[in-house]
Amino acid sequence: METSDILKRVRQIEIKTRGLSNNIFAGEYHSAFKGRGMAFSEVREYQYGDDIRDIEWNVSARFSKPYVKVFEEERELTVMLLVDVSESLNFGTTNQLKRDMVTEIAATLAVSAIQNNDKIGVIFFSDRIEKFIPPKKGQKHILYIIRELLDFKPQSRNTSLSVVLQYLTQAMKRRCTAFVLSDFIDVKDFTTPLTVANRKHDVVAIQVYDRRVAELPNVGLMKVFDAESLHEMYLDTGSSYVRKAHARWWKEQSGRLEQIFKKCNVDNISIRTDQDYVSSLKMLFSKRTR
């Protein structure tokens, strides 16, 4: 992509995502992600109506009367986007590639963060950490992030969610909200690093997938290519047995992923590339404010 084309696309996405953030997500992002972190401020004497769970027992014992811990909302949030740039994202059979949708969702979240005076950073990952953009504020920072989302070229074709989750846990010292944007096609189990990361941070999973990964079309003999392993094979999609076996495989994969998120207590949504991601994000925001 030429530099002029990239700048044009940056501007298009910036305008679109800013409009979404202003008109659709105004207030919802704030409600869903602001105030999730509470910082300890001071202790004071217990007053009628205080939550007994906030009692500071050591201080209370020292002064022989109850004291409670006072918390204040952390006004500034740090948001990290963990963006999968492995080769499997360069796939799409309907409106757009998975990578295109991930780019728009990431840009929308980034603009929403900046408009709420939050810092925003990005970790591009494959089966390694491809690039780390430290969290900052400002319009120039947003445009830089969008440009990288559009034009970043990874070194590896493969995927490892464990690698990026471990890196997040180690690299980010203070609590942040971390959105993992991926198709979550990873043969290795990442339950433990996800559990550890979500204990330290607020991790949210956003899965993007193509309808043809979930459902094979009946088009006869079809050549299938794995973009990560470079393995090729032919499938007889005219066979109902093959189509049912594939559908069963997808159902098992989806169930396994849902169980991982449930076990790790991670909020998540799954978005198909031919669906409206705006309504899915609104549903996610709404779920978190209940």
Residue frames relative to the residue before (quaternion, step in Angstrom):
aa qw qx qy qz dx dy dz
M 1.0000 0.0000 0.0000 0.0000 0.00 0.00 0.00
E 0.4379 -0.7041 0.4974 0.2551 3.58 -0.82 1.03
T 0.6554 -0.5335 0.3684 0.3873 3.56 -1.23 0.56
S 0.6550 0.5142 -0.3136 0.4563 3.59 0.96 -0.86
D 0.6413 0.5158 -0.3154 0.4724 3.59 1.07 -0.77
I 0.6337 0.5313 -0.3237 0.4598 3.56 1.02 -0.82
L 0.6686 0.5015 -0.3004 0.4596 3.57 0.89 -0.96
K 0.6291 0.5284 -0.3270 0.4669 3.57 1.07 -0.76
R 0.6712 0.4890 -0.2865 0.4779 3.58 0.95 -0.90
V 0.5973 0.5541 -0.3512 0.4614 3.59 1.07 -0.75
R 0.6812 0.4899 -0.2840 0.4640 3.55 0.88 -0.98
Q 0.6431 0.5316 -0.3225 0.4470 3.60 0.95 -0.86
I 0.6935 0.4652 -0.2745 0.4767 3.56 0.86 -0.97
E 0.6303 0.5391 -0.3364 0.4460 3.59 1.00 -0.80
I 0.6614 0.4955 -0.3027 0.4748 3.58 0.97 -0.87
K 0.6749 0.5006 -0.3013 0.4506 3.60 0.87 -0.95
T 0.7203 0.4495 -0.2660 0.4565 3.58 0.77 -1.02
R 0.6105 0.5309 -0.3600 0.4646 3.59 1.09 -0.59
G 0.6383 0.5224 -0.3216 0.4651 3.56 1.05 -0.76
L 0.6386 0.5169 -0.3205 0.4715 3.57 1.00 -0.82
S 0.6733 0.5075 -0.2965 0.4485 3.54 0.90 -0.94
N 0.6831 0.4948 -0.2835 0.4562 3.58 0.98 -0.88
N 0.8092 0.3570 -0.1447 0.4436 3.53 0.73 -1.15
I 0.7737 0.3565 -0.1774 0.4927 3.58 1.04 -0.71
F 0.8012 0.3200 -0.1483 0.4834 3.55 0.81 -1.01
A 0.3616 0.7458 -0.4951 0.2603 3.58 1.25 0.05
G 0.8204 0.1872 -0.1703 0.5127 3.56 -0.70 1.09
E 0.6665 0.5159 -0.3181 0.4342 3.59 0.98 -0.76
Y 0.6227 0.5124 -0.3334 0.4884 3.57 1.00 -0.80
H 0.6546 0.5285 -0.3125 0.4410 3.57 0.90 -0.99
S 0.6892 0.4881 -0.2821 0.4551 3.57 0.87 -0.96
A 0.7002 0.4981 -0.2695 0.4348 3.56 0.99 -0.88
F 0.8313 0.2376 -0.0865 0.4949 3.58 0.95 -0.81
K 0.5974 0.5400 -0.3824 0.4531 3.61 1.18 -0.25
G 0.8237 0.2766 -0.1846 0.4594 3.53 -1.17 0.58
R 0.4234 0.6869 -0.4871 0.3340 3.58 1.22 0.27
G 0.7227 0.3607 -0.2289 0.5434 3.55 1.16 -0.57
M 0.0885 -0.7870 0.6098 0.0292 3.57 -0.87 0.96
A 0.2190 -0.7945 0.5577 0.0990 3.55 -0.76 1.06
F 0.4963 -0.6492 0.4869 0.3085 3.58 -0.99 0.84
S 0.1872 -0.8096 0.5510 0.0768 3.57 -0.85 0.97
E 0.7641 -0.2418 0.2251 0.5541 3.63 0.65 -1.10
V 0.3653 -0.6671 0.5734 0.3046 3.54 -1.37 -0.16
R 0.0079 -0.7749 0.6319 0.0141 3.56 -1.21 0.55
E 0.6632 -0.4995 0.3655 0.4208 3.55 -1.28 0.28
Y 0.5757 -0.5990 0.4489 0.3290 3.51 -1.15 0.76
Q 0.1004 -0.7760 0.6208 0.0480 3.57 -1.04 0.88
Y 0.6333 -0.5410 0.3854 0.3972 3.55 -1.13 0.59
G 0.7613 0.3327 -0.2691 0.4872 3.56 -0.83 1.02
D 0.5141 0.6351 -0.4257 0.3887 3.61 1.24 -0.24
D 0.5144 -0.6284 0.4892 0.3181 3.56 -1.15 0.64
I 0.4334 -0.7254 0.4695 0.2559 3.58 -0.66 1.09
R 0.5696 0.6007 -0.3835 0.4095 3.57 1.22 -0.37
D 0.6632 0.5013 -0.2988 0.4687 3.58 1.27 -0.35
I 0.4054 0.7214 -0.4787 0.2934 3.59 1.23 0.09
E 0.2744 -0.7288 0.6087 0.1518 3.55 -0.98 0.96
W 0.2783 -0.8346 0.4545 0.1398 3.54 -0.02 1.35
N 0.6320 0.5401 -0.3471 0.4340 3.61 0.96 -0.69
V 0.6780 0.4669 -0.2824 0.4926 3.59 0.91 -0.92
S 0.6327 0.5420 -0.3296 0.4441 3.58 0.99 -0.85
A 0.6618 0.5000 -0.3048 0.4681 3.58 0.97 -0.85
R 0.6480 0.5390 -0.3194 0.4330 3.58 1.02 -0.83
F 0.7880 0.3003 -0.1539 0.5150 3.61 0.96 -0.84
S 0.4282 -0.7506 0.4182 0.2801 3.58 1.34 0.20
K 0.7092 0.3039 -0.2905 0.5659 3.58 1.05 0.74
P 0.5957 -0.6392 0.3515 0.3362 3.57 -1.05 0.71
Y 0.0727 -0.7527 0.6538 0.0244 3.51 -1.11 0.89
V 0.2066 -0.7743 0.5852 0.1238 3.57 -1.13 0.64
K 0.4801 -0.6355 0.5232 0.3032 3.52 -1.30 0.54
V 0.2172 -0.7605 0.6009 0.1160 3.56 -1.00 0.86
F 0.1330 -0.7921 0.5942 0.0424 3.55 -0.84 1.05
E 0.1423 -0.7616 0.6207 0.1199 3.53 -1.21 0.47
E 0.5658 -0.6171 0.4300 0.3378 3.53 -1.09 0.73
E 0.4004 -0.6794 0.5575 0.2593 3.53 -0.98 0.85
R 0.3417 -0.7984 0.4648 0.1724 3.55 -0.31 1.31
E 0.7661 0.3278 -0.1794 0.5229 3.56 0.99 -0.76
L 0.1709 -0.7908 0.5844 0.0627 3.53 -0.77 1.09
T 0.2338 -0.7271 0.6222 0.1717 3.55 -1.14 0.65
V 0.1222 -0.7946 0.5941 0.0271 3.55 -0.77 1.11
M 0.0925 -0.7792 0.6185 0.0419 3.56 -0.93 0.94
L 0.2061 -0.7480 0.6197 0.1180 3.55 -1.01 0.90
L 0.1441 -0.7684 0.6206 0.0601 3.58 -0.68 1.13
V 0.0456 -0.8586 0.5079 -0.0529 3.55 -0.04 1.37
D 0.3483 -0.7369 0.5537 0.1705 3.54 -0.71 1.18
V 0.0346 -0.8073 0.5891 -0.0062 3.60 -0.71 1.09
S 0.3172 0.7535 -0.5137 0.2602 3.59 1.18 0.49
E 0.6870 -0.5371 0.3131 0.3762 3.55 -1.24 0.48
S 0.5830 0.6061 -0.3806 0.3845 3.60 1.11 -0.53
L 0.5905 0.5747 -0.3718 0.4274 3.61 1.21 -0.34
N 0.6383 0.5123 -0.3307 0.4699 3.60 1.21 -0.38
F 0.5132 0.6031 -0.4282 0.4354 3.54 0.76 1.12
G 0.2466 0.7583 -0.5792 0.1695 3.54 -1.01 0.82
T 0.1604 -0.8109 0.5585 0.0691 3.57 -0.93 0.88
T 0.7146 0.4076 -0.2546 0.5083 3.59 1.24 -0.12
N 0.8704 -0.0214 0.0219 0.4914 3.58 -0.67 -1.10
Q 0.8155 -0.0577 0.1161 0.5640 3.57 0.94 -0.87
L 0.6026 -0.5265 0.4496 0.3969 3.52 -1.36 0.18
K 0.6183 -0.5208 0.4249 0.4073 3.56 -1.25 0.39
R 0.6372 0.5455 -0.3284 0.4342 3.57 1.00 -0.83
D 0.6236 0.5467 -0.3414 0.4425 3.62 1.02 -0.77
M 0.6785 0.4773 -0.2961 0.4733 3.56 0.94 -0.89
V 0.6160 0.5373 -0.3408 0.4644 3.60 1.00 -0.79
T 0.6373 0.5371 -0.3215 0.4495 3.59 0.99 -0.85
E 0.6884 0.4771 -0.2887 0.4637 3.59 0.85 -0.93
I 0.6500 0.5056 -0.3244 0.4655 3.60 0.94 -0.83
A 0.6539 0.5135 -0.3087 0.4621 3.58 0.93 -0.92
A 0.6611 0.5046 -0.3060 0.4633 3.59 0.93 -0.87
T 0.6357 0.5298 -0.3241 0.4584 3.59 1.01 -0.80
L 0.6666 0.4884 -0.2952 0.4795 3.57 0.94 -0.89
A 0.6420 0.5301 -0.3242 0.4492 3.58 1.00 -0.82
V 0.6671 0.4898 -0.2980 0.4756 3.59 0.92 -0.90
S 0.6296 0.5320 -0.3296 0.4603 3.59 1.00 -0.81
A 0.6458 0.5266 -0.3139 0.4552 3.58 1.00 -0.85
I 0.6748 0.4972 -0.2931 0.4599 3.57 0.88 -0.97
Q 0.6740 0.4996 -0.2961 0.4564 3.58 0.96 -0.85
N 0.6892 0.4116 -0.2751 0.5290 3.58 1.24 -0.34
N 0.5215 -0.6831 0.3747 0.3478 3.56 1.31 0.47
D 0.4352 0.6689 -0.4748 0.3712 3.57 1.08 0.77
K 0.4715 -0.6220 0.5321 0.3283 3.53 -1.27 0.33
I 0.1127 -0.7948 0.5940 0.0515 3.56 -1.10 0.69
G 0.0076 0.7902 -0.6120 0.0314 3.56 -0.95 0.93
V 0.2546 -0.7737 0.5658 0.1281 3.58 -1.25 0.34
I 0.0912 -0.7346 0.6670 0.0842 3.53 -1.21 0.69
F 0.1800 -0.7564 0.6214 0.0965 3.56 -0.62 1.15
F 0.0325 0.8269 -0.5588 0.0546 3.59 -0.80 0.96
S 0.1350 -0.7037 0.6881 0.1141 3.51 -1.36 0.49
D 0.7139 -0.2582 0.2058 0.6175 3.60 -0.22 -1.23
R 0.6968 0.2890 -0.2410 0.6106 3.52 1.36 0.49
I 0.5398 -0.5615 0.4823 0.4010 3.57 -1.25 0.10
E 0.2476 -0.8114 0.5175 0.1117 3.55 -0.39 1.26
K 0.7855 -0.1552 0.1204 0.5868 3.58 1.00 -0.81
F 0.1662 -0.7647 0.6170 0.0837 3.55 -1.12 0.80
I 0.0949 -0.7672 0.6334 0.0346 3.56 -0.77 1.10
P 0.3692 -0.7584 0.4882 0.2242 3.63 -0.36 1.19
P 0.5531 -0.6357 0.4254 0.3300 3.59 -1.05 0.72
K 0.0922 0.7667 -0.6273 0.1013 3.54 -0.96 1.02
K 0.4130 -0.6601 0.5530 0.2965 3.53 -1.37 -0.06
G 0.6076 0.6304 -0.3906 0.2843 3.54 -1.34 -0.02
Q 0.6255 -0.5768 0.4012 0.3392 3.52 -1.26 0.65
K 0.6462 0.5195 -0.3316 0.4501 3.61 0.92 -0.82
H 0.6335 0.5386 -0.3209 0.4535 3.55 1.04 -0.82
I 0.6447 0.5211 -0.3143 0.4625 3.59 0.99 -0.87
L 0.6714 0.4939 -0.3037 0.4615 3.59 0.88 -0.92
Y 0.6221 0.5323 -0.3329 0.4679 3.58 1.09 -0.71
I 0.6488 0.5157 -0.3107 0.4653 3.59 0.97 -0.88
I 0.6652 0.4998 -0.3115 0.4590 3.60 0.88 -0.92
R 0.6362 0.5225 -0.3334 0.4594 3.58 0.98 -0.80
E 0.6633 0.4940 -0.3070 0.4709 3.59 0.94 -0.84
L 0.6174 0.5438 -0.3424 0.4537 3.59 1.03 -0.76
L 0.6989 0.4840 -0.2618 0.4569 3.57 1.02 -0.82
D 0.8454 0.2561 -0.0565 0.4654 3.54 0.84 -0.99
F 0.4236 0.7283 -0.4676 0.2672 3.61 1.21 0.07
K 0.1723 -0.7788 0.5987 0.0731 3.57 -0.98 0.93
P 0.2757 -0.7954 0.5175 0.1533 3.62 -0.39 1.20
Q 0.5136 -0.6375 0.4888 0.3014 3.54 -1.30 0.43
S 0.7806 0.2808 -0.1314 0.5428 3.58 1.11 -0.72
R 0.4510 -0.6885 0.5083 0.2533 3.56 -1.22 0.56
N 0.6968 0.5493 -0.2466 0.3897 3.57 1.15 -0.71
T 0.4051 -0.7206 0.5249 0.2031 3.55 -1.37 0.16
S 0.1211 0.7514 -0.6477 0.0337 3.55 -1.16 0.70
L 0.2657 -0.7774 0.5559 0.1267 3.55 -0.41 1.26
S 0.5840 0.5877 -0.3684 0.4217 3.60 1.10 -0.65
V 0.6402 0.5455 -0.3258 0.4318 3.58 0.95 -0.90
V 0.7261 0.4349 -0.2680 0.4603 3.60 0.75 -0.97
L 0.6377 0.5221 -0.3362 0.4558 3.61 1.04 -0.68
Q 0.6390 0.5060 -0.3174 0.4846 3.58 1.03 -0.74
Y 0.6402 0.5216 -0.3187 0.4652 3.56 1.02 -0.81
L 0.6231 0.5406 -0.3309 0.4583 3.60 0.98 -0.85
T 0.6651 0.5163 -0.3018 0.4472 3.57 0.86 -0.99
Q 0.7300 0.4377 -0.2361 0.4689 3.57 0.93 -0.89
A 0.7251 0.4805 -0.2542 0.4227 3.59 0.89 -0.94
M 0.7418 0.3682 -0.2165 0.5171 3.59 0.99 -0.79
K 0.2698 -0.8103 0.5044 0.1276 3.56 -0.29 1.28
R 0.7484 0.3220 -0.1930 0.5469 3.58 1.02 -0.81
R 0.6356 -0.5513 0.3868 0.3773 3.54 -1.19 0.61
C 0.0151 0.7866 -0.6165 0.0308 3.57 -1.02 0.86
T 0.4275 -0.6206 0.5670 0.3325 3.53 -1.37 0.06
A 0.0761 -0.8257 0.5589 -0.0124 3.57 -0.60 1.15
F 0.1735 -0.7688 0.6108 0.0757 3.56 -0.75 1.12
V 0.1665 -0.7643 0.6160 0.0931 3.58 -0.77 1.04
L 0.0689 -0.8048 0.5895 -0.0063 3.57 -0.51 1.24
S 0.2738 0.7588 -0.5198 0.2812 3.55 -0.35 1.29
D 0.4729 -0.6064 0.5235 0.3670 3.55 -1.31 0.06
F 0.3371 -0.7880 0.4492 0.2522 3.57 1.39 -0.12
I 0.3638 0.6794 -0.5361 0.3444 3.54 1.02 0.85
D 0.2906 0.7301 -0.5464 0.2898 3.55 -0.10 1.36
V 0.3602 -0.7712 0.4840 0.2033 3.57 -0.52 1.16
K 0.6769 0.4833 -0.2953 0.4702 3.60 1.16 -0.50
D 0.5153 -0.6520 0.4678 0.3009 3.55 -1.09 0.75
F 0.1029 -0.8128 0.5726 0.0296 3.59 -0.85 0.97
T 0.2677 0.8102 -0.4858 0.1895 3.58 1.25 0.41
T 0.6907 0.4939 -0.2956 0.4377 3.61 0.78 -0.98
P 0.7006 0.4416 -0.3073 0.4687 3.67 0.72 -0.88
L 0.6176 0.5302 -0.3517 0.4623 3.61 1.12 -0.59
T 0.6277 0.5330 -0.3265 0.4639 3.59 1.02 -0.81
V 0.6755 0.4957 -0.2864 0.4647 3.57 0.88 -0.99
A 0.6657 0.5086 -0.3007 0.4558 3.59 0.92 -0.93
N 0.7060 0.4666 -0.2753 0.4562 3.60 0.94 -0.84
R 0.5730 0.5557 -0.3909 0.4583 3.59 1.21 -0.26
K 0.7149 0.4266 -0.2386 0.4999 3.57 1.05 -0.78
H 0.7983 0.1817 -0.0664 0.5704 3.56 1.01 -0.85
D 0.4773 -0.6056 0.5334 0.3477 3.55 -1.36 -0.10
V 0.0623 -0.8397 0.5393 -0.0107 3.57 -0.08 1.30
V 0.0691 -0.7760 0.6269 0.0050 3.56 -0.97 0.97
A 0.2225 -0.7970 0.5523 0.1014 3.60 -0.79 1.04
I 0.0502 -0.7758 0.6289 0.0059 3.56 -0.92 1.00
Q 0.1281 -0.8078 0.5743 0.0356 3.56 -0.40 1.27
V 0.1002 -0.7666 0.6326 0.0468 3.56 -0.98 0.94
Y 0.0757 0.8120 -0.5726 0.0839 3.59 -0.76 1.01
D 0.4394 -0.6775 0.5293 0.2604 3.55 -1.30 0.40
R 0.5847 -0.6201 0.3889 0.3497 3.59 -0.99 0.80
R 0.6682 0.5170 -0.3108 0.4354 3.61 1.07 -0.66
V 0.5458 0.5496 -0.4143 0.4779 3.57 1.26 -0.04
A 0.7039 0.4492 -0.2501 0.4901 3.55 1.12 -0.69
E 0.8159 0.0927 0.0007 0.5708 3.59 1.06 -0.72
L 0.2991 -0.7681 0.5415 0.1657 3.58 -0.60 1.12
P 0.3955 -0.6962 0.5354 0.2688 3.61 -1.00 0.76
N 0.4454 -0.6592 0.5302 0.2931 3.57 -1.20 0.47
V 0.2508 0.7869 -0.5159 0.2274 3.58 0.14 1.33
G 0.6227 -0.5554 0.3395 0.4341 3.59 1.21 0.42
L 0.7991 -0.2466 0.2027 0.5094 3.55 -1.15 -0.66
M 0.0022 -0.8199 0.5695 -0.0574 3.57 -0.67 1.13
K 0.3635 -0.7209 0.5526 0.2068 3.56 -0.95 0.94
V 0.1199 -0.7968 0.5916 0.0269 3.58 -0.78 1.09
F 0.0997 -0.8085 0.5799 -0.0020 3.55 -0.89 1.04
D 0.2606 -0.7472 0.5934 0.1473 3.58 -0.82 1.04
A 0.3565 -0.7878 0.4661 0.1871 3.57 -0.36 1.27
E 0.6815 0.4861 -0.2968 0.4596 3.59 1.14 -0.51
S 0.7662 0.3357 -0.1893 0.5142 3.59 0.85 -0.96
L 0.3503 -0.7535 0.4636 0.3076 3.59 1.35 -0.39
H 0.4100 0.7078 -0.4692 0.3327 3.59 1.24 0.41
E 0.1495 -0.7848 0.5984 0.0603 3.56 -1.02 0.91
M 0.1082 0.7763 -0.6179 0.0616 3.54 -1.15 0.65
Y 0.3801 -0.7008 0.5515 0.2455 3.57 -1.30 0.29
L 0.1341 -0.7731 0.6164 0.0658 3.55 -1.06 0.86
D 0.3240 -0.7189 0.5797 0.2053 3.55 -1.02 0.81
T 0.1397 -0.8359 0.5274 0.0608 3.57 0.13 1.29
G 0.5299 0.6155 -0.4100 0.4150 3.58 1.27 -0.11
S 0.6119 0.5403 -0.3361 0.4697 3.58 1.30 -0.33
S 0.4170 -0.7095 0.5113 0.2476 3.58 -0.74 1.06
Y 0.5842 0.5791 -0.3632 0.4374 3.58 1.14 -0.63
V 0.6644 0.4981 -0.2962 0.4718 3.60 0.94 -0.94
R 0.6722 0.4972 -0.3037 0.4568 3.60 0.89 -0.89
K 0.6646 0.4929 -0.3029 0.4728 3.58 0.99 -0.82
A 0.6316 0.5310 -0.3284 0.4598 3.59 1.04 -0.79
H 0.6542 0.5021 -0.3078 0.4745 3.57 1.01 -0.82
A 0.6449 0.5147 -0.3178 0.4671 3.59 0.96 -0.85
R 0.6384 0.5195 -0.3196 0.4695 3.58 1.05 -0.78
W 0.6278 0.5342 -0.3268 0.4622 3.57 1.03 -0.82
W 0.6703 0.4975 -0.3052 0.4583 3.60 0.88 -0.91
K 0.6378 0.5293 -0.3245 0.4558 3.56 1.00 -0.82
E 0.6504 0.5074 -0.3065 0.4749 3.59 1.02 -0.82
Q 0.6517 0.5130 -0.3109 0.4641 3.58 0.98 -0.87
S 0.6663 0.5014 -0.2952 0.4663 3.57 0.94 -0.90
G 0.6495 0.5178 -0.3081 0.4638 3.56 1.02 -0.82
R 0.6339 0.5316 -0.3157 0.4646 3.56 1.03 -0.85
L 0.6682 0.4993 -0.2967 0.4650 3.58 0.94 -0.91
E 0.6447 0.5212 -0.3165 0.4611 3.57 0.98 -0.85
Q 0.6431 0.5191 -0.3173 0.4650 3.59 1.02 -0.77
I 0.6221 0.5314 -0.3396 0.4640 3.59 1.04 -0.75
F 0.6760 0.4877 -0.2979 0.4652 3.59 0.85 -0.94
K 0.6500 0.5162 -0.3145 0.4606 3.57 1.00 -0.82
K 0.6624 0.5120 -0.2976 0.4588 3.57 0.93 -0.92
C 0.7331 0.4118 -0.2166 0.4961 3.58 1.02 -0.84
N 0.3761 -0.7514 0.4589 0.2888 3.59 1.34 -0.05
V 0.3823 0.7236 -0.4707 0.3296 3.56 0.97 0.95
D 0.4064 -0.6857 0.5481 0.2535 3.58 -0.84 0.99
N 0.0624 0.8220 -0.5599 0.0834 3.58 -0.92 0.84
I 0.0722 -0.7495 0.6533 0.0792 3.52 -1.33 0.42
S 0.2299 -0.7477 0.6077 0.1374 3.55 -1.25 0.51
I 0.0590 -0.8253 0.5609 -0.0283 3.58 -0.66 1.14
R 0.2999 -0.7443 0.5714 0.1720 3.57 -0.87 0.98
T 0.5859 -0.6387 0.3721 0.3322 3.58 -1.01 0.80
D 0.7016 0.4195 -0.2841 0.5010 3.61 1.17 -0.34
Q 0.5834 0.5555 -0.3706 0.4622 3.57 1.29 0.32
D 0.5666 -0.5935 0.4588 0.3408 3.55 -1.33 0.29
Y 0.3000 -0.7858 0.5119 0.1748 3.59 -0.43 1.19
V 0.5350 0.6360 -0.4071 0.3789 3.61 1.19 -0.45
S 0.6857 0.4723 -0.2924 0.4703 3.59 0.83 -0.97
S 0.6307 0.5330 -0.3353 0.4536 3.59 1.08 -0.69
L 0.6523 0.4976 -0.3142 0.4777 3.59 0.99 -0.81
K 0.6327 0.5262 -0.3304 0.4623 3.57 1.00 -0.81
M 0.6346 0.5241 -0.3215 0.4683 3.57 1.04 -0.79
L 0.6376 0.5228 -0.3166 0.4689 3.58 1.03 -0.84
F 0.6610 0.5025 -0.3087 0.4640 3.59 0.89 -0.94
S 0.6594 0.5199 -0.3060 0.4486 3.55 0.95 -0.93
K 0.6394 0.5416 -0.3204 0.4418 3.59 1.00 -0.86
R 0.7010 0.4841 -0.2697 0.4489 3.56 1.00 -0.80
T 0.6853 0.4772 -0.2940 0.4650 3.62 1.18 -0.35
R 0.4875 0.6714 -0.4334 0.3518 3.58 1.26 -0.05
